[in-house]
Amino acid sequence: MCVFCVVPPNVTPTKTMLEDSALNNPDGFGFAFLIKEENRIHVEKTMNADASISRFLAMRQQYPNTYAMWHARIATHGSVSVDNCHPFHVSYDNRTVMFHNGVLPIEEPLGDKRSDTRIFAEDILPSIGGISALDNPKIFNLVEGFSAGSKLAFMTLDDSAEHDIYMVNERLGFTDVSGIWWSNRTCYLTPKYSYGGYLDMGLSKDISCADDNSFGYTCMMCETVQEIKISDDAEAEYFCTACQSCLDCGAYKTDCMCYTPAHAYWLGR
């Protein structure tokens, strides 16, 4: 799942929203500040939620006039470790960092403990031209399509880039009343999602269903609103049509440990 926020200058997220984000996404934390006057991006990562939140708010007091981003992780790919906490440097370059929420269609090499996001930042984006490649509308659209259902944000000091901040699939997140953009609503502790079962955790009023054999569903991983048809097609019934994550636990279908006929099929492959 994960959640991250993009904080514009002169705005600060509430401690409560950061804490709620951490409770819902407890597998590691990180943040970055774009400090242009010092020509640097300040990055910190930790497995301790309280430490990350305290440090982020302290840094915000010190640097109120710049962009900042904060991330809380739920591990879907890669090991649970500080190395896989966001953000990641693009092409190992400290001038550009990347944040991500969702699941990318990346198959990790055997033995590679990096997350899908880290592989994208360190290997894939550099291979197509790095951060400045996103200034090309065709490449930007290509990245949006490749990461369909995910949200990506970049912060850069690279002189070759036209912008300081890039957001991919920005429309899939939401902006709160203070002007802070959030990648999903797990920044609220009162759950929009429940892990008790998919039929009561993601029901959506955003779409009308064709018949009683269908239900509206908002994926807790990628926030895609879709119609799920209950049928003999086990894959369609139990996995998001956009990102292929489990409708119950949120894990990618081949990583899911839930027991249903559909999951048993995928786990047995």
C-alpha positions in Angstrom: 0.0 0.0 0.0 2.3 2.7 1.4 1.4 6.4 1.6 3.4 9.5 0.9 2.7 13.3 0.9 4.0 16.1 -1.2 4.2 19.2 1.0 4.4 22.6 -0.7 6.3 25.6 0.8 4.9 27.1 4.0 2.6 24.2 4.8 3.1 21.5 7.4 1.2 18.2 7.8 -0.3 17.5 11.2 1.5 15.2 13.5 -1.7 13.2 13.7 -1.9 12.5 10.0 1.8 11.5 10.0 1.2 9.1 12.9 -1.9 7.6 11.3 0.0 7.1 8.1 2.7 5.3 10.1 0.2 3.1 11.9 -1.4 2.0 8.7 2.0 1.6 6.9 4.6 0.4 9.5 7.4 -1.1 7.4 9.8 1.9 7.2 9.8 5.7 6.9 11.7 8.4 5.0 11.6 12.0 4.0 13.3 14.6 1.8 13.6 18.3 1.8 14.6 20.3 -1.4 16.9 22.9 0.1 17.8 25.0 -3.0 19.6 27.7 -1.1 22.1 25.1 0.1 22.1 23.3 -3.3 21.2 19.9 -1.7 18.4 17.5 -1.0 18.3 16.4 2.6 17.2 12.7 3.0 16.6 10.7 6.2 15.4 7.1 6.5 14.6 5.0 9.5 12.5 2.0 10.7 11.3 4.0 13.7 8.1 6.0 13.0 8.3 8.3 16.0 11.9 9.2 15.1 11.0 9.9 11.5 8.0 12.1 12.4 9.9 14.1 15.0 12.8 14.7 12.7 10.5 15.7 9.8 8.6 18.2 11.9 11.9 19.6 13.3 13.3 20.0 9.8 10.1 21.6 8.7 10.5 24.3 11.4 14.1 24.9 10.1 13.2 24.9 6.4 9.5 26.1 6.1 9.9 27.7 2.7 10.7 24.6 0.6 9.1 21.5 -0.8 9.2 18.4 1.3 8.0 14.8 1.0 7.4 12.1 3.6 6.8 8.4 3.1 5.5 5.4 5.2 5.9 2.0 3.7 4.1 -1.3 3.6 6.4 -3.9 2.0 5.0 -5.7 -1.0 8.4 -6.3 -2.8 11.9 -6.5 -1.4 13.1 -6.9 2.2 11.8 -4.9 5.2 14.9 -2.8 5.8 16.0 0.8 5.9 17.7 0.2 2.5 14.2 -0.2 1.0 12.7 2.8 2.7 11.8 5.7 0.4 13.1 7.9 -1.1 15.6 6.5 -3.5 18.2 8.3 -5.4 17.7 8.1 -9.2 20.8 6.6 -10.8 22.6 6.8 -7.4 22.7 10.6 -8.0 22.1 12.7 -4.9 20.5 15.5 -7.0 17.3 13.5 -7.6 15.1 11.4 -5.3 12.0 9.3 -6.0 8.9 8.4 -3.9 6.3 5.7 -4.9 3.0 4.3 -3.7 1.7 1.2 -5.4 3.1 -1.8 -7.2 5.3 -1.6 -10.3 5.3 -4.3 -13.0 8.9 -5.2 -12.2 10.3 -8.7 -11.7 13.1 -8.6 -9.2 16.2 -10.7 -10.3 16.7 -13.8 -8.3 18.5 -12.9 -5.0 17.9 -9.2 -5.5 16.6 -7.8 -2.2 15.7 -4.4 -3.6 12.1 -3.3 -3.8 10.4 -2.7 -7.2 10.6 1.1 -6.5 14.3 1.0 -5.8 15.0 -1.0 -9.0 13.0 1.5 -11.0 14.9 4.5 -9.5 18.4 2.9 -9.8 18.1 1.0 -13.1 15.0 1.6 -15.2 14.6 5.4 -15.2 18.3 6.1 -15.7 18.1 3.7 -18.7 15.6 5.9 -20.5 17.3 9.2 -19.8 16.9 10.0 -16.1 14.8 12.7 -14.5 15.0 15.1 -17.5 13.4 12.4 -19.7 10.1 13.2 -18.0 10.2 16.6 -19.7 9.4 14.7 -22.9 5.6 14.3 -23.0 5.9 11.0 -24.8 8.2 9.5 -22.2 6.1 11.0 -19.4 3.0 9.3 -20.8 5.0 6.1 -21.2 6.0 6.2 -17.5 2.4 6.9 -16.5 1.2 3.9 -18.5 4.0 1.7 -17.1 3.1 2.6 -13.6 -0.7 2.6 -14.1 -2.4 2.5 -10.7 0.8 3.7 -8.9 1.7 7.2 -7.9 5.3 8.5 -8.3 6.9 11.8 -7.2 10.4 13.1 -7.9 12.4 15.9 -6.3 15.4 17.2 -8.2 18.2 19.7 -8.4 19.4 18.4 -11.7 20.1 21.4 -14.0 19.0 19.4 -17.0 15.5 19.1 -15.6 12.9 21.7 -16.3 11.1 21.3 -13.0 12.0 20.8 -9.3 9.0 18.5 -8.6 7.5 15.8 -10.9 4.4 13.9 -10.1 3.3 10.8 -12.1 -0.4 9.8 -11.9 -1.1 12.8 -9.6 -4.8 12.5 -10.3 -4.9 9.2 -8.3 -4.1 11.0 -5.0 -5.9 13.8 -3.3 -5.1 17.2 -1.8 -6.2 18.0 1.7 -7.6 21.4 2.9 -4.1 22.6 3.7 -2.8 22.1 0.2 -0.8 18.9 0.9 -1.1 16.2 -1.7 -1.5 12.6 -0.3 -1.1 9.4 -2.4 -4.0 7.7 -0.7 -6.3 7.9 2.4 -4.3 5.7 4.7 -3.1 9.0 6.2 -6.4 8.7 8.2 -6.5 6.1 11.0 -10.2 5.7 10.7 -10.0 3.1 8.0 -11.4 3.5 4.5 -10.2 -0.1 4.3 -10.7 -3.1 6.6 -8.6 -6.2 6.5 -11.5 -8.3 7.6 -12.6 -9.3 4.1 -12.9 -7.6 0.7 -16.7 -7.5 0.5 -16.9 -4.9 3.4 -13.6 -3.1 3.0 -13.6 -1.4 -0.4 -17.2 -1.0 -1.4 -17.5 2.1 -3.5 -20.4 4.4 -4.2 -18.4 5.9 -7.1 -19.8 3.5 -9.7 -23.1 1.8 -10.5 -22.9 -2.0 -10.8 -24.6 -3.9 -13.6 -26.3 -6.5 -11.5 -26.4 -8.2 -8.1 -23.4 -10.3 -9.1 -21.1 -7.3 -9.2 -19.9 -4.8 -6.6 -18.0 -1.5 -6.7 -14.5 -1.6 -5.3 -11.8 0.9 -4.6 -8.4 -0.9 -4.5 -6.6 -0.2 -1.3 -3.2 -0.5 -3.1 -3.7 1.7 -6.2 -7.0 3.4 -5.5 -8.5 2.3 -8.8 -12.3 2.4 -8.8 -13.6 -0.7 -10.6 -16.4 -3.1 -10.9 -15.7 -6.6 -9.7 -17.9 -9.3 -11.1 -18.4 -12.4 -8.9 -18.1 -15.3 -11.2 -16.1 -18.5 -11.9 -13.1 -16.3 -12.9 -11.2 -16.6 -9.7 -8.5 -14.1 -10.7 -11.0 -11.4 -11.5 -12.9 -12.0 -8.3 -10.0 -11.8 -5.9 -7.4 -9.5 -7.5 -7.4 -5.8 -8.6 -7.8 -5.5 -12.3 -5.3 -2.7 -12.4 -2.4 -3.7 -10.2 -3.1 -7.4 -9.5 -3.0 -6.9 -5.7 -5.1 -9.0 -3.4 -8.5 -7.4 -2.6 -8.2 -8.7 0.9 -4.7 -8.1 2.2 -3.2 -5.8 -0.5 -0.2 -8.0 -1.4 0.6 -8.7 -5.1 -1.1 -11.9 -6.2 2.0 -14.1 -6.2 3.0 -12.8 -2.8 -0.4 -13.1 -1.2 -0.7 -15.5 1.7 -4.5 -15.4 2.0 -6.3 -18.8 1.5 -9.0 -18.7 -1.1 -9.5 -20.9 -4.2 -8.0 -18.0 -6.3 -5.0 -17.6 -4.1 -4.4 -21.3 -3.9 -4.3 -21.4 -7.7 -1.7 -18.6 -7.8 0.4 -19.8 -4.9 0.5 -23.2 -6.6 1.8 -21.9 -9.9 
